[in-house]
Amino acid sequence: MAKNIETVNSGCGASTNGYNKIESWNAENIKELSAIYYQVLKLLGEDPDREGLKGTPVRVAKAMHYLTMGYNQNPCEIINSAKFREEYKQMVIVKDIDLYSLCEHHMLPFFGKAHVAYIPNGYITGLSKIARVVEAYSRRLQVQERLTTQIRNCLQECLNPMGVAVVIEAQHMCMQIRGVQKQNSVTTTSAFTGIFLDQLNTREEFVHLIGSKLH
């Protein structure tokens, strides 16, 4: 269990509608990370004590905690928290899910869209839970290929549907601002189970629907 928890109300004073966003951090962990980032700034040739950088080590430490908060989330529990008995047996698609993650090789962002579908086999889950599963796995140090299969496997194992399909389209900053510097490149990965593997027409329907502008 985390020790010495720091909580902060991120709003400006009391909320008029009864809602306040509370952020919390392990204060000891933030202190240790901040000291490391302080040294990083010095090694880069900066003065971490100058006015513009005085709060930067703490801010970066808190930002990294936020960007990797998926390590503290259980995606299957997210699915099971809104799992309902339902005899619907047609395709369910949640597409254009915004995705932000960190490449584990350079710890630079990659970002894009996730498209997720499943065909229920007795159970459905809340639509927002699918987006939350994407969030839980993406808020970790990742590679796009593994992220794609983790989302697929979670839905398959926790819902036991007739099939799952996942496609991710993303741009990688490690390709855009360093190395090969190809700013317009997009990486697409896919992963399928069950009926999406066995029936070509089902997979083609999914690909058609995620490419269509129906809204």
N, C-alpha and C positions, 0 to 999 in steps of 0.2 A: 504494500500500500504506500502511496506517495506520502512524503513527509513535508511539513512546513508549506502548506498550500497558500499561495497568494491569490486573492480574488479581487477583481476590479470591475466596477460598473462602467461599461464603455459608453453609456449614454451621458447626456449633459444635464445632470440633475434628475429629479424624479420624473417618471414617465406619466403623461396625462392619460394614457389609455391602459395603464396597469401592466405594461410590458417593459422589462428592463433586460438588456443583454448582459450577462455576466461572463467574464473571461477568467480562467484560473490557470495557474502554472505551479509547478514544483519549484519553489523559491530557491532551494539548494541547487537544483539542477541548472536553473537559469543563471545563478551566480557563477557556477563552474564554467558553463558555456561562455558567459560574458567575458570571463578572464581569458579564455582561449581566443575569442574574437578580438580582444584588446591586443593580444600578442600578434595575431594575424595582421592587423592594421599596421603595427610597428614593422613587421617583416616586409610588408609591401612598400615601406618607405613613407608612411603617413605618420602624422602626429595625432594619436587617439585622444589627446587631451585638449586639442583645439576646439573652439566653440561648436563648430558644425558636426564634430564627431563624438562629443562627450557622451551622448546617449546611444550612440550607434551599436556598441557591443551588446547592450541589453536588448535593443530593438531587434537586432539580428537573431539573438538567441530565442526570443519569443516568436519571431517569424518562422524560424526553423521548427520550433515545436508545433506551430500551427500547420505548416506544410507537411509534416510527417505524423499528424494526429491519427492517421489510419492504423498505426501500430497498436493503438489502444482500443480499437473497435473490432467487434466480431461480426463479420458480414452475415453469417448464417443466423445469428440472433436477430439481426435487423430484419431478415426475411420472415423469421418465425414470429416476430412481434406483430405482424399483420398478415397472418396466413389463414385463409378462409376456405371452407368447403364450397365448391361451385362446380357444376357440371358443364361449364363452358369449355368447348374443345376446338376453338378456332385460334388463329394466331393473335397474340398480344404483342404489340411493338411499342417500345418507348424509344424514340429516336432523337437525335440532335441533343444528347445529354452533354452539357459542357464538361470538359475534362481538363484538369491541370495536375501535372505530376512533375517529379524531379528525376532526371536520368541518373542512374546509379554510377555511371562511369565518370561524369564530370560534375554532377550535382547542379546541372543547369536545367531550366524548365523545358518540358514539352507539353503541348496543349492542343486541344482539338475537340472532336465530337465522338461520342460513343453511341452506337445503335444496338439495342438489345431486344431480342424477341424470344418468346417461348410459347409452346402450345400446351395448355394445361392438361393434366391427367387426374382430375378430381380436386385439385387445389389451385387457388390463385393467391397472389400477394398484392399488397397495396402498391399502386404505381410509383409512388414516391420512394418506396423501399428499393426499387430497382436502381433509381438514381443514387440512393444512399449507398448501395453496394458498390457502384462505380466509384463514388467518392471515397469509400473506406479503403479500397485497394489502390486508388490513384494517389492518395495522400501518404505515400511511402516512397522510398527510393526504389525505382522501377526500371524495367525495360518494357517497351510496348508489347512485345510478344508475350511475355509472362503475364502482364496485366490483362491481356485479352483472354487468355486461358483461365486465369483465376476467376474472372467474372463469370465465364461460361460454367466452370466447375461448381461454383457456389450455387448458382440457380439450379443446376442439374441435381446436385446432392441434396439441397434443402427443400426443393419443391417436387422433385421426381416427375418432371413433365415429360411429355412425349418427345420433346426436343427443345434445344436451346440454340440460338444463333447470336453471335456477337461480332460486330465490325467496328473497328476504331480507325479514325483518320486523324493524324496528328502531325504537327510541325515541331521540329526539334531544334532548340536553340544551340545545341552543341554542333549542329550542322550549319546553322545560319550565321553565327557570330564568331566562330572559331573554325579551325581546321579547313574543310573544303569550302565553307562560306557560300552555300547554295541556298539563297533566301526563299526561294519559291517551291522548294521540294516538300512533298507531302508523303508520309508513310501510311500505308493501309495494311491492317492485319485483320484476320478473321478466324473464327473458331466455331465449330458446329458440333452438335450431338444429335443422336436419335433420328427423327424423321427428316431433319434438315440435311443429314448426311445421306439417308437412304432414298429420299425422293427428290429428284432434281427439280421438279416443278414447284415444290414447296420452297426450296432454297431460292429459286428464281423469283418467286413471288415476293419473298423477303427482300431480295436485292432491288427489285422493282419498286417496292413500297418505300424503302429508305431513300431512294433517289427521286421520288415523286414529291411535288409540292402540293399536298392535298389541303393545306390550311392557308 
